[in-house]
Amino acid sequence: TGPNEKLFLTVGALDASEKGKPAYFSQRSRHYVDLFAPGTCIRSFGANQPLQGDVIYSGTSQAAPLVSFTAALLRRFNVPLERLKDRIMDTVDASDHLSDHSISGGRLNPFKALNYLDDIVVLRSDPPGTFRRGTIVALDANGNELLPGFIPKLCRDGSDND
């Protein structure tokens, strides 16, 4: 703990054969382990002949790079450094198996982290299960764009309008 706590993520390893439970060798703690990521049976390049063949590794040293990769992608999309940890922690897949073993109670989900707070618009006129991705723009009655970020009302009370 301390002033730099927001800059560090502590990662536990999931056991692939135990359906989302912590690996037997992994640290666990509701006070010290932030989240879990896949950490057993990770296919990697061989040590004796790099880039030729592959080997299987297990360990928290296999789980941590997946979290680091997710953080690097988020930085690439301009997520501020001080928000990285929150973004990753807020988008874990919650799990009963992990709720007592980590602060977040879940496992890494890079896809949710990258899509978190994305603007997704569902129109009533679209078929069920479809959505449009993009930026919400507010228009006045004449079709002119209002100030960026100014959305006076997203939902209409009792109206059938989109």
Secondary structure, 3 states (H helix, E strand, C coil): CCCCHHHCCCEEEEEHHHCCEECCCCCCCCCCCCEEEECCCEEEECCCCCCCCEEEECCHHHHHHHHHHHHHHHHHCCCCHHHHHHHHHHCCEECCCCCCCCCCCEECCHHHHHHCCCCEECCCCCCCCCCEECCCCCECCCCCECCCCCCCCCCCCCCCCC
